[in-house]
């Protein structure tokens, strides 16, 4: 029934339904100073947010990390994920990567 309605939507109105997902992740940096103890690859290290503040969509905060962003975007595209943007959001070290479902 759903497939029939979607096919009619395309046939009679030229429309199709798409979905989108926004992945969010937190970036951390290894710290020498006291911080939360986190095990990474079997070794315990102290990690802290890579940046702080409430700047949303801030290119100034992302600028020092453009190489990392390019690596993430390239890897996502190689597995069929169409990355539309990478930007900072509210919260400590949160990055959001909205994407569109690929065919």
TORPA-4810 file (N, C-alpha, C, O; in nm, 3 decimals):
<nodes>
NODE_1_0.082_-0.118_0.000_0.000_0.000_0.000_0.088_0.127_0.000_0.063_0.219_-0.078_X
NODE_2_0.188_0.131_0.086_0.278_0.247_0.090_0.351_0.262_-0.043_0.362_0.372_-0.096_X
NODE_3_0.402_0.150_-0.095_0.476_0.154_-0.221_0.388_0.208_-0.332_0.433_0.289_-0.414_X
NODE_4_0.261_0.164_-0.337_0.168_0.213_-0.439_0.149_0.364_-0.428_0.152_0.434_-0.529_X
NODE_5_0.130_0.414_-0.306_0.111_0.558_-0.287_0.236_0.636_-0.324_0.227_0.743_-0.383_X
NODE_6_0.353_0.583_-0.290_0.477_0.650_-0.327_0.495_0.652_-0.479_0.540_0.752_-0.535_X
NODE_7_0.459_0.542_-0.544_0.468_0.537_-0.691_0.372_0.637_-0.754_0.408_0.702_-0.852_X
NODE_8_0.250_0.649_-0.699_0.153_0.747_-0.751_0.201_0.891_-0.729_0.183_0.977_-0.815_X
NODE_9_0.262_0.914_-0.617_0.316_1.047_-0.587_0.418_1.087_-0.692_0.421_1.201_-0.738_X
NODE_10_0.503_0.991_-0.729_0.604_1.015_-0.832_0.540_1.031_-0.969_0.572_1.125_-1.042_X
NODE_11_0.451_0.942_-1.005_0.391_0.939_-1.138_0.305_1.063_-1.166_0.318_1.124_-1.272_X
NODE_12_0.219_1.098_-1.074_0.122_1.205_-1.099_0.169_1.345_-1.057_0.119_1.445_-1.108_X
NODE_13_0.264_1.352_-0.966_0.306_1.482_-0.916_0.457_1.507_-0.930_0.505_1.616_-0.901_X
NODE_14_0.530_1.405_-0.974_0.675_1.421_-0.990_0.751_1.436_-0.859_0.861_1.492_-0.857_X
NODE_15_0.693_1.387_-0.750_0.754_1.400_-0.618_0.801_1.266_-0.567_0.747_1.161_-0.604_X
NODE_16_0.901_1.270_-0.481_0.944_1.148_-0.413_0.979_1.181_-0.268_1.012_1.295_-0.236_X
NODE_17_0.971_1.082_-0.183_0.998_1.100_-0.041_1.144_1.064_-0.016_1.190_0.958_-0.056_X
NODE_18_1.216_1.154_0.052_1.353_1.130_0.090_1.365_1.140_0.242_1.281_1.203_0.307_X
NODE_19_1.466_1.077_0.297_1.491_1.088_0.440_1.629_1.149_0.461_1.714_1.147_0.372_X
NODE_20_1.650_1.201_0.580_1.779_1.258_0.614_1.813_1.223_0.758_1.725_1.200_0.840_X
NODE_21_1.942_1.219_0.786_1.992_1.187_0.920_2.100_1.289_0.954_2.175_1.332_0.866_X
NODE_22_2.108_1.328_1.079_2.216_1.416_1.122_2.297_1.343_1.228_2.248_1.315_1.338_X
NODE_23_2.422_1.314_1.194_2.511_1.251_1.289_2.577_1.359_1.373_2.618_1.462_1.320_X
NODE_24_2.587_1.337_1.502_2.658_1.429_1.589_2.762_1.350_1.668_2.738_1.236_1.707_X
NODE_25_2.876_1.412_1.691_2.980_1.347_1.768_3.058_1.451_1.846_3.055_1.569_1.813_X
NODE_26_3.127_1.407_1.948_3.207_1.495_2.031_3.354_1.468_2.006_3.397_1.353_2.002_X
NODE_27_3.431_1.573_1.987_3.574_1.558_1.965_3.648_1.582_2.097_3.619_1.677_2.170_X
NODE_28_3.743_1.495_2.125_3.823_1.503_2.247_3.970_1.515_2.212_4.014_1.471_2.106_X
NODE_29_4.046_1.574_2.302_4.191_1.586_2.285_4.258_1.528_2.409_4.211_1.547_2.521_X
NODE_30_4.370_1.458_2.387_4.446_1.402_2.499_4.504_1.515_2.583_4.561_1.610_2.529_X
NODE_31_4.489_1.505_2.713_4.532_1.610_2.805_4.635_1.555_2.903_4.626_1.441_2.947_X
NODE_32_4.731_1.637_2.937_4.827_1.601_3.041_4.770_1.637_3.178_4.798_1.570_3.278_X
NODE_33_4.690_1.744_3.182_4.631_1.791_3.308_4.519_1.697_3.352_4.470_1.618_3.271_X
NODE_34_4.478_1.703_3.477_4.368_1.618_3.524_4.243_1.633_3.439_4.208_1.743_3.397_X
NODE_35_4.179_1.524_3.415_4.056_1.520_3.338_3.998_1.380_3.350_4.053_1.297_3.422_X
NODE_36_3.889_1.354_3.281_3.831_1.219_3.289_3.927_1.114_3.234_3.992_1.136_3.132_X
NODE_37_3.935_1.000_3.300_4.020_0.890_3.257_3.941_0.804_3.158_3.834_0.754_3.191_X
NODE_38_3.994_0.788_3.038_3.925_0.715_2.932_4.022_0.612_2.874_4.137_0.645_2.845_X
NODE_39_3.976_0.488_2.856_4.060_0.385_2.794_4.044_0.393_2.643_3.932_0.381_2.591_X
NODE_40_4.154_0.412_2.571_4.154_0.415_2.426_4.259_0.316_2.378_4.377_0.327_2.413_X
NODE_41_4.217_0.219_2.298_4.308_0.114_2.248_4.383_0.046_2.362_4.501_0.015_2.349_X
NODE_42_4.314_0.022_2.472_4.372_-0.050_2.584_4.457_0.035_2.677_4.495_-0.013_2.784_X
NODE_43_4.487_0.158_2.641_4.569_0.245_2.726_4.480_0.351_2.790_4.394_0.410_2.725_X
NODE_44_4.502_0.373_2.919_4.424_0.476_2.986_4.488_0.612_2.963_4.608_0.631_2.986_X
NODE_45_4.407_0.707_2.919_4.453_0.843_2.894_4.353_0.940_2.952_4.238_0.904_2.980_X
NODE_46_4.394_1.062_2.970_4.303_1.166_3.016_4.259_1.247_2.895_4.342_1.296_2.817_X
NODE_47_4.127_1.261_2.879_4.072_1.329_2.763_3.984_1.446_2.807_3.922_1.442_2.913_X
NODE_48_3.981_1.548_2.726_3.896_1.665_2.752_3.840_1.713_2.618_3.897_1.682_2.513_X
NODE_49_3.731_1.787_2.621_3.676_1.839_2.495_3.782_1.917_2.417_3.863_1.989_2.476_X
NODE_50_3.782_1.903_2.287_3.882_1.969_2.202_3.862_2.120_2.197_3.957_2.193_2.171_X
NODE_51_3.742_2.167_2.221_3.716_2.311_2.230_3.597_2.334_2.321_3.524_2.241_2.354_X
NODE_52_3.578_2.459_2.360_3.466_2.490_2.447_3.396_2.615_2.395_3.444_2.680_2.302_X
NODE_53_3.284_2.647_2.453_3.207_2.764_2.412_3.074_2.725_2.355_3.041_2.607_2.343_X
NODE_54_2.997_2.826_2.320_2.861_2.801_2.268_2.846_2.848_2.124_2.734_2.864_2.076_X
NODE_55_2.956_2.871_2.055_2.948_2.918_1.918_2.887_2.809_1.829_2.939_2.698_1.820_X
NODE_56_2.775_2.842_1.764_2.710_2.747_1.676_2.743_2.783_1.531_2.747_2.901_1.496_X
NODE_57_2.768_2.684_1.449_2.806_2.701_1.308_2.932_2.786_1.294_2.944_2.864_1.200_X
NODE_58_3.025_2.772_1.386_3.144_2.857_1.390_3.256_2.803_1.302_3.312_2.697_1.329_X
NODE_59_3.288_2.877_1.196_3.402_2.839_1.112_3.534_2.868_1.184_3.634_2.800_1.160_X
NODE_60_3.534_2.969_1.272_3.656_3.000_1.346_3.696_2.885_1.436_3.815_2.855_1.450_X
NODE_61_3.599_2.819_1.498_3.629_2.704_1.584_3.674_2.584_1.500_3.760_2.507_1.543_X
NODE_62_3.617_2.568_1.381_3.650_2.454_1.295_3.780_2.473_1.217_3.846_2.375_1.182_X
NODE_63_3.818_2.597_1.190_3.933_2.624_1.103_4.058_2.543_1.137_4.121_2.489_1.046_X
NODE_64_4.098_2.532_1.264_4.218_2.455_1.294_4.202_2.304_1.270_4.301_2.230_1.272_X
NODE_65_4.079_2.260_1.247_4.052_2.117_1.233_4.004_2.080_1.091_3.944_1.974_1.072_X
NODE_66_4.031_2.165_0.993_3.981_2.140_0.858_4.037_2.012_0.796_3.967_1.944_0.720_X
NODE_67_4.159_1.978_0.828_4.214_1.852_0.777_4.135_1.733_0.827_4.106_1.640_0.752_X
NODE_68_4.100_1.735_0.956_4.018_1.629_1.014_3.881_1.625_0.947_3.831_1.518_0.913_X
NODE_69_3.820_1.742_0.929_3.687_1.749_0.865_3.692_1.693_0.723_3.602_1.619_0.682_X
NODE_70_3.797_1.727_0.649_3.812_1.676_0.512_3.828_1.524_0.512_3.773_1.456_0.425_X
NODE_71_3.901_1.471_0.607_3.918_1.326_0.618_3.786_1.257_0.647_3.754_1.154_0.587_X
NODE_72_3.708_1.313_0.740_3.576_1.257_0.772_3.486_1.261_0.649_3.423_1.161_0.615_X
NODE_73_3.480_1.377_0.583_3.393_1.392_0.466_3.432_1.294_0.356_3.346_1.231_0.296_X
NODE_74_3.562_1.282_0.328_3.609_1.191_0.225_3.573_1.046_0.258_3.526_0.972_0.171_X
NODE_75_3.594_1.006_0.383_3.560_0.870_0.423_3.411_0.842_0.413_3.370_0.734_0.371_X
NODE_76_3.329_0.940_0.452_3.183_0.922_0.443_3.138_0.909_0.298_3.054_0.825_0.266_X
NODE_77_3.194_0.991_0.211_3.156_0.983_0.068_3.196_0.849_0.008_3.124_0.794_-0.076_X
NODE_78_3.312_0.794_0.050_3.356_0.664_-0.004_3.263_0.550_0.033_3.259_0.448_-0.035_X
NODE_79_3.186_0.567_0.142_3.090_0.462_0.180_2.947_0.502_0.145_2.851_0.443_0.196_X
NODE_80_2.932_0.603_0.057_2.801_0.638_0.005_2.721_0.739_0.084_2.601_0.753_0.063_X
NODE_81_2.786_0.810_0.175_2.716_0.911_0.254_2.743_1.049_0.194_2.859_1.090_0.183_X
NODE_82_2.639_1.119_0.156_2.650_1.251_0.096_2.649_1.355_0.207_2.543_1.389_0.259_X
NODE_83_2.764_1.405_0.244_2.775_1.503_0.352_2.740_1.641_0.299_2.800_1.688_0.202_X
NODE_84_2.642_1.704_0.362_2.601_1.838_0.319_2.674_1.947_0.395_2.696_2.055_0.340_X
NODE_85_2.711_1.922_0.520_2.780_2.024_0.601_2.845_1.959_0.722_2.801_1.854_0.769_X
NODE_86_2.949_2.022_0.770_3.010_1.987_0.898_3.024_2.118_0.973_3.082_2.214_0.923_X
NODE_87_2.969_2.122_1.094_2.972_2.247_1.169_2.968_2.222_1.319_2.933_2.113_1.364_X
NODE_88_3.004_2.324_1.395_2.995_2.314_1.540_2.852_2.342_1.583_2.775_2.406_1.511_X
NODE_89_2.817_2.293_1.700_2.686_2.318_1.759_2.704_2.351_1.905_2.815_2.342_1.959_X
NODE_90_2.595_2.389_1.970_2.600_2.417_2.113_2.646_2.293_2.187_2.614_2.180_2.148_X
NODE_91_2.719_2.313_2.291_2.768_2.201_2.370_2.918_2.192_2.355_2.976_2.247_2.261_X
NODE_92_2.978_2.125_2.446_3.122_2.115_2.448_3.171_2.017_2.343_3.148_1.896_2.353_X
NODE_93_3.238_2.069_2.243_3.303_1.990_2.139_3.208_1.909_2.051_3.250_1.807_1.996_X
NODE_94_3.085_1.949_2.037_2.993_1.876_1.950_3.007_1.924_1.807_3.010_2.044_1.781_X
NODE_95_3.014_1.830_1.714_3.012_1.862_1.572_2.892_1.789_1.513_2.861_1.677_1.554_X
NODE_96_2.826_1.851_1.420_2.711_1.787_1.355_2.742_1.770_1.209_2.804_1.857_1.148_X
NODE_97_2.699_1.659_1.154_2.720_1.633_1.013_2.590_1.588_0.951_2.563_1.468_0.946_X
NODE_98_2.508_1.681_0.903_2.383_1.640_0.838_2.413_1.568_0.709_2.511_1.599_0.641_X
NODE_99_2.332_1.473_0.674_2.356_1.400_0.551_2.224_1.363_0.488_2.119_1.369_0.551_X
NODE_100_2.232_1.324_0.363_2.115_1.283_0.288_2.135_1.136_0.252_2.246_1.094_0.220_X
NODE_101_2.029_1.059_0.258_2.037_0.917_0.221_2.073_0.906_0.072_2.009_0.970_-0.011_X
NODE_102_2.173_0.827_0.039_2.210_0.804_-0.100_2.130_0.688_-0.155_2.089_0.599_-0.081_X
NODE_103_2.109_0.689_-0.287_2.037_0.577_-0.352_2.120_0.452_-0.347_2.077_0.347_-0.396_X
</nodes>
